[in-house]
Amino acid sequence: MTPRLTSPFKTAPEGIKAMMALETVLEAGGLEHSLRELVKLRASQINGCAYCIHMHVKDALAAGETGMRLHMLPAWRESPLYSPRERAALAWTESLTLLAQTGAPDADYALIQAEFTEAEQVNLTLLIGSINVWNRLQVGFRAVHPVASGDVAA
């Protein structure tokens, strides 16, 4: 894969600075770190963003997330490994990431209403919007994730 831009971060620093400010607000917004990483990873999987998948798997593992929960994430609906709160967030993530297909159904909104305060609902929605923007930057400009020597099959 050949990157389309050397660095979107250097090309448009003010936009990136605004995105980073949003990330800072979301980190302090009351949603637990593990939930934020699951949401970011699930949206990145849906969007096929290898760069973001790499980053969020690495971040989640470093924060103590289990490998099995990360492996099972695409099948979260069929797995007992996720709490009701996580399930609600993942359903909302899928609904908003696939908005053109889903229309953000009332059933998915009812799930987050049951598990999240109104402020958390807004922060969760901003988080989902934010990771979708990052995915579009990385996929659109063909960012290549780092590769460690042990990551490549022989």
N, C-alpha and C positions, 0 to 999 in steps of 0.2 A: 504494500500500500504506500502510495506517495502522498505526503501531506500537500494540501492545496495552498496553505499559508504557512510561513515559517512560525509565526506566533500571533494568534489573534489577540493575545494578552498585550503584546507590544504594539500591535497595529491600532487598537482602539482602547487605550488604557482607561479612559473615563467610563466607558460602558462596563468594563470588567471591574473597575473600582466600585461601581454601583451594585453589581452582582455580589461582590465580596462583602459589601456592607449589609446586603440582605442576608447573606449566609451568617454573618455575625449576629444579627437580630434573631434569626431562627435558632441558632445555637443556644441563645438565652431565653427562648420562647416557651419553655415548659415541656417540650416533648423530649422524652428520654432518648439518649444517644443511640441505643440499640434500635429503637423504632425508626429513628431518622435514617439510619444506615439501611435497614430493610426496605424502606420506602425508596430511597435513592437507588438501591441495587435493583429492585423490581422494575422501576420505571426504565432504568438503563437496559435491563434485559429485554423489555418490550421494544425499546427503541433500537436495539442492536448496537449499543455504544460500547465497544470493546474497551476504549480508554476509561470510561466511567465504571464499567464493571470491574476492571482491574483495580482501580482506585478504591472502590467501595468494598470489595471483598477484602482487600488488604487492610483498610481502615477498620472494618468490622471484626476481623480476626484479631487485630492489635488491641481492640477494645474488649476482647473476651468472648465474642460471638463464637458459636460452635460451627465447625465445618459442616456438620450434618444439616443444621438449619439453613445454611447458605446453599448447600446442594439441593435441598428440598424446596427452596423458595418458588421455583416455577410451578410446583404442584402444591402450594400452600393450602388450597381448598380441600385437598385429599389427605392432608397430613395433620396429626394431632400435636405437632410441635409448636404451634403458634397460639397465643392467648386471644381471647375475644377482642381485646383492644388492637392487637396487631392485625387480626383478621379484618377488622373494620377499616384500619388504615390501608391495608393492602387492597381491599375491594375499592376504596375511594381512589387509591393510586391508579389502579387499572381503569376505573371509570373516567378519570380526568385525563390520563395519558392517551386513552383511546376515545376521546370526547366525541369525535365525529361519528363513531359507531355507536356509542352508548347513550349520549345525551345526558350523562350524569343522572341515572335513574333514582327515583325516590327511595327505593329499597336500599341502595348503597348509602344514600344520605342518612337514612334512618339508623344504619349501623354506626356511623360516626356520631350521630346525635346521642346515641345510647352510651358511648364510651368516652367522648371528649367534651370538654366545656366549649362554649362558643368561641372563646379566644383560642383554644387549642384547635378547633375546627378551621379557623382562619389561618393559623400558623401551619397546620398540616396542608392546607390548600396552597399556601404560598410555597411551602417546601416542594410540593409536587410540581408546581409551576416552575420553580427554580431549577430543579433537576432536569426538567424537560428542556429548558433553555440551554443548560450546560450540554445535554445530549445533542442538541441541534448544532451547537458550536463545534463540538468534537467530531460528530459524524459528518456534518456538512463540510468541514475543512479537513477531514480525513486525518485527524490526530492519531498518532501511533503510540500505544501504551509502552511503558518500559518493559524490557525483556531481560530477565536474569538468566545466566548460563544454565541453571538447573531447570528452567521452565520449558526449554525446547526439547522435544523428543529426539532421540538419536536416529 
